[in-house]
Amino acid sequence: MRVVRAYLVFGLLYGLKLLSRIFYRHEVTWIGEARPDWGKVQLVAGLNHTSLYEPLYAGALPNRLLWRLARRGVLPVADKTANRPLVGTFFKMLAQDVIDITRKQDDTWQKVLDLVRRDSLIVIFPEGRMKRETGLDAEGKPMTVRGGIADLIRIIPEGQFLIGYSGGLHHVQVPGQLLPKPFRTLRVAFEVVDLEAYRQQMLETAGEKGFKAAVVEDLQARRDRNCPRSPERDEVPEGAETDTATLS
């Protein structure tokens, strides 16, 4: 059944990729000199979460990564989203293993950690909620990274950490709106980090007790520094290399 599901998930992801390429222009920016070895990417984090339509970024991803997501992917999804009619069903088909999680430290998060294997591909949106047009979350609080991603960085032994910095999708769909606006530019920046080296760096910086806080602080700083500007403006992160082509 897992093989059958893998083909179904890949079919959905590939169809989404084609639709995204038809209706949107993708502008990809690379941070730093490192580039991914798609077979070694073990953890993908999407920062600056602004819309449930972020699966449209599949249009900028290579088929190899989409297949790994379909075959070995683990995707935590907020229970609030997973329980929505239609929307929840859609998100539950975006990876091989989709786990409903709450915002509490409970057994739902442990289920995610239990699925981590050497051949897993974990995809997470570590802020845990969406940014509204105000620049804050639905409760009027600043967008912060939650500490759960540090648990993943601690237990994944090796491989590459791909950080995706969204340019924001409020020009496509604002939370609460039903249909997205087509024919817009989707901006995304990618950065590749070696997991083992990053873990060691955080441990050397903050020690075991401060590891989680150090990861949170570092990822928030990277997000604020590296996210592309909104498509209405032309700026990109300083020193970045921009490519209007997709990754495949």
Accessible surface in RSA format (square Angstrom, percent):
REM  Atomic radii and reference values for relative SASA: ProtOr
REM  Chains: A
REM  Algorithm: Lee & Richards
REM  Probe-radius: 1.40
REM  Slices: 20
REM RES _ NUM      All-atoms   Total-Side   Main-Chain    Non-polar    All polar
REM                ABS   REL    ABS   REL    ABS   REL    ABS   REL    ABS   REL
RES MET A   1   188.84  97.8 149.64  99.0  39.21  93.3 119.82 101.9  69.02  91.4
RES ARG A   2   115.17  48.4 112.66  57.4   2.52   6.0  66.36  90.7  48.81  29.6
RES VAL A   3    77.82  51.2  77.65  70.3   0.17   0.4  77.65  67.5   0.17   0.5
RES VAL A   4    82.89  54.5  81.27  73.6   1.62   3.9  82.89  72.0   0.00   0.0
RES ARG A   5    64.12  26.9  63.05  32.1   1.07   2.6  31.05  42.4  33.07  20.0
RES ALA A   6     0.01   0.0   0.01   0.0   0.00   0.0   0.01   0.0   0.00   0.0
RES TYR A   7   140.30  65.5 132.08  75.1   8.22  21.4  88.98  66.9  51.32  63.3
RES LEU A   8   107.70  60.0  99.33  71.1   8.37  21.0 102.04  71.7   5.66  15.2
RES VAL A   9     0.00   0.0   0.00   0.0   0.00   0.0   0.00   0.0   0.00   0.0
RES PHE A  10    48.89  24.5  48.89  30.3   0.00   0.0  48.89  29.6   0.00   0.0
RES GLY A  11    42.14  52.0   0.00   N/A  42.14  52.0  32.34  88.7   9.80  21.9
RES LEU A  12    59.38  33.1  50.90  36.4   8.48  21.3  57.15  40.1   2.24   6.0
RES LEU A  13     6.91   3.8   6.91   4.9   0.00   0.0   6.91   4.9   0.00   0.0
RES TYR A  14    81.90  38.2  81.90  46.6   0.00   0.0  44.68  33.6  37.22  45.9
RES GLY A  15    27.28  33.6   0.00   N/A  27.28  33.6  26.51  72.7   0.77   1.7
RES LEU A  16    24.09  13.4  21.14  15.1   2.96   7.4  22.47  15.8   1.62   4.4
RES LYS A  17     5.72   2.8   5.72   3.5   0.00   0.0   3.43   3.1   2.29   2.4
RES LEU A  18    80.60  44.9  80.20  57.4   0.40   1.0  80.42  56.5   0.18   0.5
RES LEU A  19    97.87  54.5  97.04  69.4   0.83   2.1  97.26  68.3   0.61   1.6
RES SER A  20     0.10   0.1   0.00   0.0   0.10   0.2   0.10   0.2   0.00   0.0
RES ARG A  21    94.70  39.8  74.39  37.9  20.31  48.4  30.48  41.7  64.22  38.9
RES ILE A  22   117.14  66.7  91.76  68.4  25.38  61.2  98.21  70.7  18.94  51.4
RES PHE A  23    78.00  39.0  77.05  47.7   0.95   2.5  77.88  47.2   0.13   0.4
RES TYR A  24    19.77   9.2   8.46   4.8  11.31  29.4  10.39   7.8   9.38  11.6
RES ARG A  25   119.36  50.1 110.27  56.2   9.09  21.6  62.43  85.3  56.92  34.5
RES HIS A  26     7.67   4.2   3.37   2.3   4.30  11.0   0.75   0.8   6.92   8.1
RES GLU A  27    15.61   9.0  15.32  11.6   0.30   0.7   0.50   1.0  15.12  12.3
RES VAL A  28     0.38   0.3   0.38   0.3   0.00   0.0   0.38   0.3   0.00   0.0
RES THR A  29     1.63   1.2   1.63   1.6   0.00   0.0   0.00   0.0   1.63   2.5
RES TRP A  30    21.29   8.5  20.77  10.1   0.52   1.2   9.96   5.3  11.33  18.4
RES ILE A  31    23.76  13.5  21.61  16.1   2.15   5.2  21.73  15.6   2.03   5.5
RES GLY A  32    48.38  59.7   0.00   N/A  48.38  59.7  37.50 102.9  10.87  24.4
RES GLU A  33   167.18  96.0 142.77 108.0  24.41  58.1  59.45 115.0 107.72  88.0
RES ALA A  34    52.01  47.8  38.87  60.0  13.13  29.9  49.34  69.5   2.67   7.1
RES ARG A  35    88.82  37.3  70.45  35.9  18.37  43.7  52.93  72.3  35.89  21.8
RES PRO A  36    19.41  14.1   2.67   2.4  16.74  60.8   2.75   2.3  16.66 103.5
RES ASP A  37    57.94  40.6  51.75  51.5   6.19  14.6  24.06  56.6  33.88  33.8
RES TRP A  38    37.25  14.9  35.93  17.4   1.32   3.1  21.65  11.5  15.59  25.3
RES GLY A  39    28.18  34.8   0.00   N/A  28.18  34.8   8.83  24.2  19.36  43.4
RES LYS A  40   123.53  60.3 120.80  74.1   2.72   6.5  68.73  61.9  54.80  58.4
RES VAL A  41     0.02   0.0   0.02   0.0   0.00   0.0   0.02   0.0   0.00   0.0
RES GLN A  42    13.99   7.8  13.86  10.1   0.13   0.3   4.35   9.3   9.64   7.3
RES LEU A  43     0.00   0.0   0.00   0.0   0.00   0.0   0.00   0.0   0.00   0.0
RES VAL A  44    20.55  13.5  20.55  18.6   0.00   0.0  20.55  17.9   0.00   0.0
RES ALA A  45     0.03   0.0   0.03   0.0   0.00   0.0   0.03   0.0   0.00   0.0
RES GLY A  46    14.23  17.5   0.00   N/A  14.23  17.5  13.40  36.8   0.83   1.9
RES LEU A  47     1.27   0.7   0.01   0.0   1.27   3.2   0.04   0.0   1.23   3.3
RES ASN A  48    12.28   8.5  12.18  11.8   0.10   0.2   1.49   3.6  10.78  10.4
RES HIS A  49    24.56  13.4  23.60  16.4   0.96   2.5  10.43  10.8  14.12  16.4
RES THR A  50     2.81   2.0   2.81   2.8   0.00   0.0   2.81   3.8   0.00   0.0
RES SER A  51     0.13   0.1   0.00   0.0   0.13   0.3   0.00   0.0   0.13   0.2
RES LEU A  52    31.14  17.3  24.68  17.7   6.46  16.2  25.64  18.0   5.50  14.8
RES TYR A  53    60.31  28.2  57.92  33.0   2.39   6.2  43.64  32.8  16.66  20.5
RES GLU A  54     9.26   5.3   4.70   3.6   4.57  10.9   4.82   9.3   4.44   3.6
RES PRO A  55    25.99  18.9  13.87  12.6  12.12  44.0  25.76  21.3   0.23   1.4
RES LEU A  56    16.48   9.2  16.37  11.7   0.11   0.3  16.37  11.5   0.11   0.3
RES TYR A  57    24.83  11.6  24.78  14.1   0.05   0.1  24.78  18.6   0.05   0.1
RES ALA A  58     6.12   5.6   4.15   6.4   1.97   4.5   4.26   6.0   1.86   4.9
RES GLY A  59     0.00   0.0   0.00   N/A   0.00   0.0   0.00   0.0   0.00   0.0
RES ALA A  60     0.00   0.0   0.00   0.0   0.00   0.0   0.00   0.0   0.00   0.0
RES LEU A  61    30.84  17.2  30.84  22.1   0.00   0.0  30.84  21.7   0.00   0.0
RES PRO A  62     9.39   6.8   9.39   8.6   0.00   0.0   9.39   7.8   0.00   0.0
RES ASN A  63    62.24  42.9  60.14  58.1   2.10   5.1  19.79  47.6  42.45  41.0
RES ARG A  64   137.21  57.6 127.57  65.0   9.64  23.0  49.49  67.6  87.71  53.2
RES LEU A  65     7.52   4.2   7.45   5.3   0.07   0.2   7.45   5.2   0.07   0.2
RES LEU A  66     2.14   1.2   2.07   1.5   0.06   0.2   2.14   1.5   0.00   0.0
RES TRP A  67    82.03  32.9  82.03  39.7   0.00   0.0  59.37  31.7  22.66  36.8
RES ARG A  68    30.27  12.7  29.66  15.1   0.61   1.5  19.50  26.6  10.77   6.5
RES LEU A  69    22.60  12.6  22.60  16.2   0.00   0.0  22.60  15.9   0.00   0.0
RES ALA A  70     0.00   0.0   0.00   0.0   0.00   0.0   0.00   0.0   0.00   0.0
RES ARG A  71    62.15  26.1  62.12  31.7   0.03   0.1  11.22  15.3  50.92  30.9
RES ARG A  72    97.88  41.1  93.26  47.5   4.62  11.0  16.64  22.7  81.24  49.2
RES GLY A  73     0.00   0.0   0.00   N/A   0.00   0.0   0.00   0.0   0.00   0.0
RES VAL A  74     2.41   1.6   2.41   2.2   0.00   0.0   2.41   2.1   0.00   0.0
RES LEU A  75    11.54   6.4  11.54   8.3   0.00   0.0  11.54   8.1   0.00   0.0
RES PRO A  76    11.16   8.1   0.73   0.7  10.42  37.9   0.73   0.6  10.42  64.8
RES VAL A  77    11.21   7.4   7.34   6.6   3.87   9.3  11.21   9.7   0.00   0.0
RES ALA A  78    35.40  32.5  28.84  44.5   6.56  14.9  29.07  40.9   6.33  16.8
RES ASP A  79    49.02  34.3  49.02  48.8   0.00   0.0  10.01  23.6  39.00  38.9
RES LYS A  80   136.27  66.5 124.11  76.2  12.16  29.0  88.02  79.2  48.26  51.4
RES THR A  81    16.98  12.1  16.98  17.2   0.00   0.0   2.44   3.3  14.54  22.0
RES ALA A  82     3.93   3.6   0.00   0.0   3.93   8.9   0.00   0.0   3.93  10.4
RES ASN A  83   108.45  74.8  78.53  75.9  29.92  72.0  30.74  74.0  77.70  75.1
RES ARG A  84    90.26  37.9  83.92  42.8   6.34  15.1  28.00  38.3  62.25  37.7
RES PRO A  85   118.05  86.0  99.31  90.5  18.74  68.1 111.32  91.9   6.73  41.8
RES LEU A  86   151.73  84.5 143.22 102.5   8.51  21.4 144.17 101.3   7.56  20.4
RES VAL A  87    52.80  34.7  49.35  44.7   3.44   8.3  52.73  45.8   0.06   0.2
RES GLY A  88     0.07   0.1   0.00   N/A   0.07   0.1   0.07   0.2   0.00   0.0
RES THR A  89    90.38  64.3  86.77  88.0   3.62   8.6  59.06  79.3  31.33  47.4
RES PHE A  90    65.12  32.6  59.24  36.7   5.87  15.3  64.80  39.3   0.32   0.9
RES PHE A  91    23.39  11.7  23.39  14.5   0.00   0.0  23.39  14.2   0.00   0.0
RES LYS A  92    80.85  39.4  79.85  49.0   0.99   2.4  39.31  35.4  41.54  44.2
RES MET A  93    49.78  25.8  49.78  32.9   0.00   0.0  33.44  28.4  16.34  21.7
RES LEU A  94    10.73   6.0  10.73   7.7   0.00   0.0  10.73   7.5   0.00   0.0
RES ALA A  95     0.00   0.0   0.00   0.0   0.00   0.0   0.00   0.0   0.00   0.0
RES GLN A  96     6.41   3.6   1.33   1.0   5.08  12.1   0.00   0.0   6.41   4.9
RES ASP A  97    26.94  18.9  23.93  23.8   3.00   7.1   3.19   7.5  23.74  23.7
RES VAL A  98    26.29  17.3   2.23   2.0  24.06  58.0   2.23   1.9  24.06  65.2
RES ILE A  99    28.68  16.3  27.28  20.3   1.40   3.4  28.68  20.7   0.00   0.0
RES ASP A 100    48.48  34.0  41.13  40.9   7.35  17.4  19.07  44.9  29.41  29.3
RES ILE A 101    33.06  18.8  32.10  23.9   0.96   2.3  32.17  23.2   0.88   2.4
RES THR A 102    42.35  30.1  31.65  32.1  10.70  25.5  32.82  44.1   9.53  14.4
RES ARG A 103   133.62  56.1 100.63  51.3  32.98  78.5  55.78  76.2  77.83  47.2
RES LYS A 104   157.41  76.8 146.73  90.0  10.68  25.4  95.14  85.6  62.27  66.3
RES GLN A 105   174.35  97.5 135.62  99.1  38.72  92.2  59.83 127.3 114.52  86.9
RES ASP A 106    51.82  36.3  33.51  33.4  18.31  43.3  35.01  82.4  16.82  16.8
RES ASP A 107    97.08  68.0  88.61  88.2   8.47  20.0  40.13  94.4  56.95  56.8
RES THR A 108    24.43  17.4  24.43  24.8   0.00   0.0  24.30  32.6   0.13   0.2
RES TRP A 109    37.64  15.1  37.64  18.2   0.00   0.0  37.64  20.1   0.00   0.0
RES GLN A 110    89.36  50.0  88.41  64.6   0.95   2.3  36.51  77.7  52.85  40.1
RES LYS A 111   112.48  54.9 109.58  67.2   2.90   6.9  59.60  53.6  52.88  56.3
RES VAL A 112     0.00   0.0   0.00   0.0   0.00   0.0   0.00   0.0   0.00   0.0
RES LEU A 113    32.63  18.2  24.96  17.9   7.67  19.3  25.23  17.7   7.40  19.9
RES ASP A 114    79.97  56.0  68.81  68.5  11.16  26.4  30.65  72.1  49.32  49.2
RES LEU A 115    50.83  28.3  47.74  34.2   3.09   7.8  47.79  33.6   3.03   8.2
RES VAL A 116    21.91  14.4   7.52   6.8  14.39  34.7   7.52   6.5  14.39  39.0
RES ARG A 117   136.98  57.5 129.00  65.8   7.98  19.0  57.64  78.8  79.34  48.1
RES ARG A 118   170.86  71.7 149.67  76.3  21.19  50.5  74.69 102.1  96.16  58.3
RES ASP A 119    68.08  47.7  61.15  60.9   6.93  16.4  41.24  97.0  26.85  26.8
RES SER A 120     6.76   5.7   5.36   7.2   1.40   3.2   1.18   2.5   5.58   7.8
RES LEU A 121     0.85   0.5   0.85   0.6   0.00   0.0   0.85   0.6   0.00   0.0
RES ILE A 122     0.68   0.4   0.68   0.5   0.00   0.0   0.68   0.5   0.00   0.0
RES VAL A 123    21.45  14.1  21.45  19.4   0.00   0.0  21.45  18.6   0.00   0.0
RES ILE A 124    11.23   6.4  11.23   8.4   0.00   0.0  11.23   8.1   0.00   0.0
RES PHE A 125    71.00  35.5  62.24  38.5   8.76  22.8  62.24  37.7   8.76  25.1
RES PRO A 126     5.29   3.9   0.08   0.1   5.21  18.9   4.04   3.3   1.25   7.8
RES GLU A 127     0.33   0.2   0.33   0.2   0.00   0.0   0.00   0.0   0.33   0.3
RES GLY A 128    27.36  33.7   0.00   N/A  27.36  33.7  23.19  63.6   4.17   9.3
RES ARG A 129    20.92   8.8  13.39   6.8   7.53  17.9  12.10  16.5   8.82   5.3
RES MET A 130    20.13  10.4  18.75  12.4   1.39   3.3  18.75  15.9   1.39   1.8
RES LYS A 131    54.52  26.6  54.52  33.5   0.00   0.0  14.97  13.5  39.55  42.1
RES ARG A 132    65.70  27.6  65.40  33.3   0.30   0.7  28.89  39.5  36.81  22.3
RES GLU A 133   126.26  72.5  94.12  71.2  32.14  76.5  26.11  50.5 100.15  81.8
RES THR A 134   109.13  77.6  72.57  73.6  36.56  87.1  79.65 107.0  29.48  44.6
RES GLY A 135    32.21  39.7   0.00   N/A  32.21  39.7  21.07  57.8  11.15  25.0
RES LEU A 136    64.61  36.0  64.61  46.2   0.00   0.0  64.61  45.4   0.00   0.0
RES ASP A 137    10.55   7.4   6.63   6.6   3.93   9.3   1.43   3.4   9.12   9.1
RES ALA A 138    69.45  63.9  33.79  52.2  35.66  81.1  37.41  52.7  32.05  84.9
RES GLU A 139   118.11  67.8  85.92  65.0  32.19  76.6  42.83  82.8  75.28  61.5
RES GLY A 140    44.73  55.2   0.00   N/A  44.73  55.2  23.71  65.1  21.02  47.1
RES LYS A 141   116.70  56.9 116.20  71.3   0.50   1.2  68.40  61.6  48.30  51.4
RES PRO A 142    89.00  64.9  86.95  79.3   2.05   7.5  88.06  72.7   0.93   5.8
RES MET A 143    11.97   6.2   4.81   3.2   7.16  17.0   4.81   4.1   7.16   9.5
RES THR A 144    57.99  41.2  57.99  58.8   0.00   0.0  43.86  58.9  14.13  21.4
RES VAL A 145     5.53   3.6   0.00   0.0   5.53  13.3   0.00   0.0   5.53  15.0
RES ARG A 146    94.21  39.6  88.61  45.2   5.61  13.3  40.85  55.8  53.36  32.3
RES GLY A 147    17.72  21.8   0.00   N/A  17.72  21.8   5.85  16.1  11.86  26.6
RES GLY A 148    21.73  26.8   0.00   N/A  21.73  26.8  15.73  43.2   6.00  13.4
RES ILE A 149     0.78   0.4   0.00   0.0   0.78   1.9   0.00   0.0   0.78   2.1
RES ALA A 150     1.35   1.2   0.87   1.3   0.48   1.1   1.35   1.9   0.00   0.0
RES ASP A 151    31.26  21.9  30.15  30.0   1.12   2.6   6.45  15.2  24.81  24.7
RES LEU A 152     0.00   0.0   0.00   0.0   0.00   0.0   0.00   0.0   0.00   0.0
RES ILE A 153     0.00   0.0   0.00   0.0   0.00   0.0   0.00   0.0   0.00   0.0
RES ARG A 154    91.25  38.3  77.15  39.3  14.10  33.6  43.40  59.3  47.85  29.0
RES ILE A 155    75.94  43.2  54.13  40.3  21.81  52.6  60.06  43.3  15.87  43.1
RES ILE A 156     3.21   1.8   3.21   2.4   0.00   0.0   3.21   2.3   0.00   0.0
RES PRO A 157    50.27  36.6  39.28  35.8  10.99  40.0  46.09  38.1   4.18  26.0
RES GLU A 158    94.81  54.4  92.41  69.9   2.40   5.7  24.28  47.0  70.53  57.6
RES GLY A 159    16.48  20.3   0.00   N/A  16.48  20.3  12.75  35.0   3.73   8.4
RES GLN A 160    33.75  18.9  33.75  24.7   0.00   0.0   7.25  15.4  26.51  20.1
RES PHE A 161     0.00   0.0   0.00   0.0   0.00   0.0   0.00   0.0   0.00   0.0
RES LEU A 162     0.21   0.1   0.21   0.2   0.00   0.0   0.21   0.1   0.00   0.0
RES ILE A 163     0.00   0.0   0.00   0.0   0.00   0.0   0.00   0.0   0.00   0.0
RES GLY A 164     7.65   9.4   0.00   N/A   7.65   9.4   6.79  18.6   0.86   1.9
RES TYR A 165     0.00   0.0   0.00   0.0   0.00   0.0   0.00   0.0   0.00   0.0
RES SER A 166     8.12   6.9   7.38   9.8   0.74   1.7   7.49  16.0   0.63   0.9
RES GLY A 167     7.00   8.6   0.00   N/A   7.00   8.6   0.05   0.1   6.95  15.6
RES GLY A 168     9.87  12.2   0.00   N/A   9.87  12.2   9.38  25.7   0.50   1.1
RES LEU A 169     0.00   0.0   0.00   0.0   0.00   0.0   0.00   0.0   0.00   0.0
RES HIS A 170    43.91  24.0  35.98  25.0   7.92  20.3  20.29  20.9  23.62  27.5
RES HIS A 171    27.65  15.1  13.12   9.1  14.53  37.2  22.15  22.8   5.50   6.4
RES VAL A 172     0.00   0.0   0.00   0.0   0.00   0.0   0.00   0.0   0.00   0.0
RES GLN A 173     8.96   5.0   8.96   6.5   0.00   0.0   0.00   0.0   8.96   6.8
RES VAL A 174    22.20  14.6  22.20  20.1   0.00   0.0  22.20  19.3   0.00   0.0
RES PRO A 175    23.92  17.4   2.66   2.4  21.26  77.3   6.11   5.0  17.82 110.7
RES GLY A 176    85.54 105.5   0.00   N/A  85.54 105.5  43.03 118.1  42.51  95.2
RES GLN A 177    84.20  47.1  71.50  52.3  12.70  30.2  35.55  75.7  48.65  36.9
RES LEU A 178   144.64  80.6 133.53  95.5  11.11  27.9 136.86  96.1   7.77  20.9
RES LEU A 179   133.97  74.6 120.93  86.5  13.04  32.8 120.93  84.9  13.04  35.1
RES PRO A 180    38.84  28.3  26.37  24.0  12.47  45.3  26.38  21.8  12.45  77.4
RES LYS A 181    76.47  37.3  75.06  46.1   1.41   3.4  65.69  59.1  10.77  11.5
RES PRO A 182    55.69  40.6  55.04  50.2   0.65   2.4  55.04  45.4   0.65   4.0
RES PHE A 183   144.57  72.3 117.20  72.6  27.37  71.2 123.65  75.0  20.92  59.9
RES ARG A 184    91.04  38.2  85.58  43.6   5.46  13.0  24.40  33.3  66.64  40.4
RES THR A 185    30.21  21.5  26.63  27.0   3.58   8.5   6.56   8.8  23.65  35.8
RES LEU A 186     0.13   0.1   0.00   0.0   0.13   0.3   0.00   0.0   0.13   0.4
RES ARG A 187    20.52   8.6  20.28  10.3   0.24   0.6   1.44   2.0  19.09  11.6
RES VAL A 188     6.32   4.2   6.18   5.6   0.14   0.3   6.18   5.4   0.14   0.4
RES ALA A 189     0.00   0.0   0.00   0.0   0.00   0.0   0.00   0.0   0.00   0.0
RES PHE A 190     9.30   4.7   9.30   5.8   0.00   0.0   9.30   5.6   0.00   0.0
RES GLU A 191    23.23  13.3  23.13  17.5   0.10   0.2   3.43   6.6  19.79  16.2
RES VAL A 192    16.23  10.7   3.81   3.4  12.42  29.9   3.81   3.3  12.42  33.7
RES VAL A 193    19.62  12.9  15.78  14.3   3.84   9.2  19.62  17.0   0.00   0.0
RES ASP A 194    74.55  52.2  65.95  65.6   8.60  20.3  28.40  66.8  46.15  46.0
RES LEU A 195     0.00   0.0   0.00   0.0   0.00   0.0   0.00   0.0   0.00   0.0
RES GLU A 196    99.91  57.4  99.02  74.9   0.88   2.1  25.07  48.5  74.83  61.1
RES ALA A 197    59.76  55.0  47.32  73.0  12.44  28.3  55.19  77.7   4.58  12.1
RES TYR A 198     2.77   1.3   0.63   0.4   2.13   5.5   2.51   1.9   0.25   0.3
RES ARG A 199    34.42  14.4  34.42  17.5   0.00   0.0   7.60  10.4  26.81  16.2
RES GLN A 200    91.74  51.3  91.22  66.7   0.52   1.2  32.97  70.2  58.77  44.6
RES GLN A 201    89.25  49.9  86.11  62.9   3.14   7.5  28.26  60.1  60.99  46.3
RES MET A 202     7.69   4.0   7.69   5.1   0.00   0.0   7.31   6.2   0.38   0.5
RES LEU A 203    44.44  24.7  37.75  27.0   6.68  16.8  38.06  26.7   6.38  17.2
RES GLU A 204   131.10  75.3  93.14  70.5  37.95  90.4  41.74  80.7  89.36  73.0
RES THR A 205    99.97  71.1  64.23  65.1  35.74  85.2  57.25  76.9  42.72  64.6
RES ALA A 206    39.91  36.7  12.85  19.8  27.06  61.6  23.03  32.4  16.88  44.7
RES GLY A 207    30.72  37.9   0.00   N/A  30.72  37.9  28.38  77.9   2.34   5.3
RES GLU A 208   115.74  66.5 101.25  76.6  14.49  34.5  60.79 117.6  54.95  44.9
RES LYS A 209   213.87 104.3 176.13 108.1  37.73  89.8 126.56 113.9  87.31  93.0
RES GLY A 210    21.35  26.3   0.00   N/A  21.35  26.3  19.77  54.3   1.58   3.5
RES PHE A 211     0.61   0.3   0.61   0.4   0.00   0.0   0.61   0.4   0.00   0.0
RES LYS A 212    77.77  37.9  77.03  47.3   0.74   1.8  54.18  48.8  23.59  25.1
RES ALA A 213    68.59  63.1  58.02  89.5  10.57  24.1  64.06  90.2   4.53  12.0
RES ALA A 214    13.78  12.7   6.27   9.7   7.51  17.1  11.40  16.1   2.38   6.3
RES VAL A 215     0.00   0.0   0.00   0.0   0.00   0.0   0.00   0.0   0.00   0.0
RES VAL A 216    27.89  18.4  27.89  25.2   0.00   0.0  27.89  24.2   0.00   0.0
RES GLU A 217   124.69  71.6 122.63  92.8   2.07   4.9  41.29  79.9  83.40  68.1
RES ASP A 218    31.54  22.1  26.35  26.2   5.19  12.3   9.62  22.6  21.92  21.9
RES LEU A 219     0.00   0.0   0.00   0.0   0.00   0.0   0.00   0.0   0.00   0.0
RES GLN A 220    39.54  22.1  39.54  28.9   0.00   0.0   5.30  11.3  34.24  26.0
RES ALA A 221    46.85  43.1  37.52  57.9   9.33  21.2  44.38  62.5   2.47   6.6
RES ARG A 222    28.67  12.0  28.67  14.6   0.00   0.0   0.76   1.0  27.91  16.9
RES ARG A 223    26.63  11.2  26.33  13.4   0.30   0.7   7.45  10.2  19.18  11.6
RES ASP A 224   107.48  75.3  70.79  70.5  36.69  86.8  35.44  83.4  72.04  71.8
RES ARG A 225   147.24  61.8 125.79  64.1  21.45  51.1  73.96 101.1  73.28  44.4
RES ASN A 226     6.38   4.4   6.38   6.2   0.00   0.0   0.00   0.0   6.38   6.2
RES CYS A 227    27.03  20.4  15.58  17.4  11.44  26.9  14.49  36.7  12.53  13.5
RES PRO A 228     8.06   5.9   1.21   1.1   6.86  24.9   1.21   1.0   6.86  42.6
RES ARG A 229   119.93  50.4 117.06  59.7   2.87   6.8  12.92  17.7 107.01  64.9
RES SER A 230    46.86  39.6  40.52  54.1   6.33  14.6  31.19  66.4  15.67  22.0
RES PRO A 231    31.17  22.7  10.52   9.6  20.65  75.1  10.76   8.9  20.41 126.9
RES GLU A 232   129.44  74.3  91.41  69.2  38.03  90.5  70.89 137.1  58.55  47.8
RES ARG A 233   120.09  50.4 115.16  58.7   4.93  11.7  44.21  60.4  75.88  46.0
RES ASP A 234   127.56  89.4 108.20 107.7  19.36  45.8  35.00  82.4  92.57  92.3
RES GLU A 235    81.17  46.6  73.99  56.0   7.18  17.1  52.09 100.7  29.09  23.7
RES VAL A 236    53.45  35.2  36.16  32.7  17.30  41.7  37.02  32.2  16.43  44.6
RES PRO A 237    14.00  10.2   3.72   3.4  10.29  37.4  12.31  10.2   1.70  10.5
RES GLU A 238   182.85 105.0 143.82 108.8  39.03  92.9  65.05 125.8 117.81  96.2
RES GLY A 239    79.93  98.6   0.00   N/A  79.93  98.6  41.45 113.8  38.47  86.2
RES ALA A 240    24.43  22.5   0.01   0.0  24.41  55.5   1.63   2.3  22.80  60.4
RES GLU A 241   103.20  59.2  97.35  73.7   5.85  13.9  40.12  77.6  63.08  51.5
RES THR A 242    60.57  43.1  30.80  31.2  29.77  70.9  28.47  38.2  32.10  48.5
RES ASP A 243    61.26  42.9  57.13  56.9   4.13   9.8  14.24  33.5  47.01  46.9
RES THR A 244    77.58  55.2  64.44  65.3  13.14  31.3  32.36  43.5  45.22  68.4
RES ALA A 245    55.48  51.0  45.48  70.2  10.00  22.8  54.97  77.4   0.51   1.4
RES THR A 246    31.12  22.1  18.51  18.8  12.61  30.0  11.14  15.0  19.98  30.2
RES LEU A 247    34.47  19.2   7.89   5.6  26.58  66.8  13.24   9.3  21.24  57.2
RES SER A 248    80.52  68.0  19.23  25.7  61.29 141.2  51.92 110.6  28.60  40.1
END  Absolute sums over single chains surface
CHAIN  1 A    12243.5      10010.0       2233.5       7055.0       5188.4
END  Absolute sums over all chains
TOTAL         12243.5      10010.0       2233.5       7055.0       5188.4
